[in-house]
Amino acid sequence: MKEIALIVLVSITIIGCNGKRTSNHRTANSIKKIDTLALVKSINHYKLKIDSIKPTLDSLNKDIYKSAEGGIVKLFYNNQSDTLKKEVIYYGETGKRLLDIYLKENKPVLIEDVTVHYKKPIAIHKEVEISSKIRNTYYFNDGSNLIYWVENNKVMPSAQYMAQSKEIIKE
């Protein structure tokens, strides 16, 4: 009889502890999501601020030759030292890529990446018809850690963030 009571007591203790761990785990995940969403909101506010002062910032245009058709990068900076935004366009025969990169202390905090594909190569037709457009928005907490990713208005699973972050850094 004492053995049965002991087994029941141990079982209740184990079940109680497991339930408590799950609850703490859920709370930690909720706090992490709230912190991430607060950071995303802060980054979006920073973007609006940079875009509102963009006309007053110094700027510099450069041609780039990463693709056969070339491209343009426009840098927006203050006091000739701190680049706050880069606007990059890569041209291609069958599409183009547009990047808006927002920086804090020379580290990216937000990258808006739009890839546009044309129905036919631009050399064949002067009127360009778009066949598809993919929009990715990447949020970073320190310039290298991807914390939030939205593709075509859909939040992507966080399990894919590490691989995508490596892909972004490689580019």
N, C-alpha and C positions, 0 to 999 in steps of 0.2 A: 504494500500500500504506500509506504514511504517512497519507494522507487517511482511509482506512477506519479505521485505528487511532484517529485523532483523533476521528472521528465516534462510534465505539464508546465511547471514553473520556468524551466530552461527554454522550452518552446515559446512561451509567451514573451520572455525576455528577448529572444532572438528576433521574433516577428516584430516586436515593438521597436527594437533598434534599427531593423531594416527599414521600417516605415519612416522612422525619424530621419535616416540618412537620405532617403528618397526626397523627403520634404525639404531638407536642407539643400540638396542638389538642385531641386526645382527652383528654390529661392535664389540660389547663386546664379543659375541660368537667367532668371528673370531680371536680376540686377544687372548682369552683363548686357542683356538686350536693351535695357533702359539706358545704360551708359552709352552703348553704341548708337542708339537712336538720338540721344542728346548730342553726341559728337557729330553725327550726320547733320543734325539741325544747325549746329554751330558752323559747320563747314559750308552749308548752303547759305547761311547768313554772310559768311566771309566772301563767298562767290558774288552775292548781290552787292556787297560793299565794293569789291574790286571792279565789277562791271560799272558801278555808278561813278567811280572816280577815273575810269579808264581814259576818258577824253583829256584829263589833266596830267596823265602820266607821260613820261618820255617814252618814245618807242623807237624800235630799230627793225628794219626789214632785211631779210637775208634770203637769197635763193638757195635751195637745197637740191641735191641730185641723188636722192635715195632711190627714186624710180626713174625709168627711162624718160618719162615726160617731165620729170622735175617736180618742184614744189616751192613753197614759200613758208618761211617762219617769221612771225612778227612777235617781237618781245616787248613787253610793257614793264617798265621799271620806274623806281623812284630814286632820286639822288644818285643816279648812275651806278648803283651798287646792288640793290635788292630787286631781282626780277620777281614780279608778282603774278604774271600771266604770260603764257606762250600760246599763240594761235598758229597751228601748223596745218598746211594743206599739201597732201601728196596727190598729184595728178596721175591718172592712168588712162590708157586707151579705152578700157571697159568700165571705168568707174573712178572714184576718188575717195580719199580718206581725210576727214576733218578731225583735228584734235584740239581741244581747249584744255590746257594744263594750268591749274591754279597752284601757286607755290607759296609756302611760308618758310622763311629762312632757307631758301633755295632747295626745299624738299617738296615734292608733290603732295598735296592734300586732297585734290580732286582732279580726275581726268574724265573728260567727256569725249568719247570716241565714236564717231559716226562714219560708217562705211557705206558708200553708195555704189550700187552696181547698175550699169546701163543695160538696156535691152540689146543694143547693137553697139559695136565700137564707134567711138566718136568720129573717126575718120570717114566712116561710111555715110553717116547722116549728120547734118549740121544741127538738126533738132534732136535734142537728147531726151530719151524717154527712160525713166528710172524703173528698173525691174524689181529692185529690192533695196531696203535701207535697214541697217542694223545699228542700233544705238546702245552703247554700253556706257554706264557711268560708274566710275570706281572711286571709292573713298578710302583714304589712307590715314592712319593715326600718327605716323612719324616719318612718312616718306617711303617706307618700304613694306609696312604691314597693311595688307588689304583688309579692311574691316567691314565693308559693305559693297555690294555689287548689284546693280540693276541693269538688266538687259531687256530692251523694248518694253519698259514699264513693268517688268516682272522681276521680283527680288530673287536672285540666284541662291542656291543652297550654299551654306557656309563651308560645307565639306569640299567644295570646288575652289575655294579662295586661294589656298596655298599654290596649287598648280597654275591658276590664272595669274597670281602675283608674279610667279617666276617668268611667265610668258610676257607680262607687261615690262618687267625689268629687262628682259632680254632684248625687247624692241627698243 
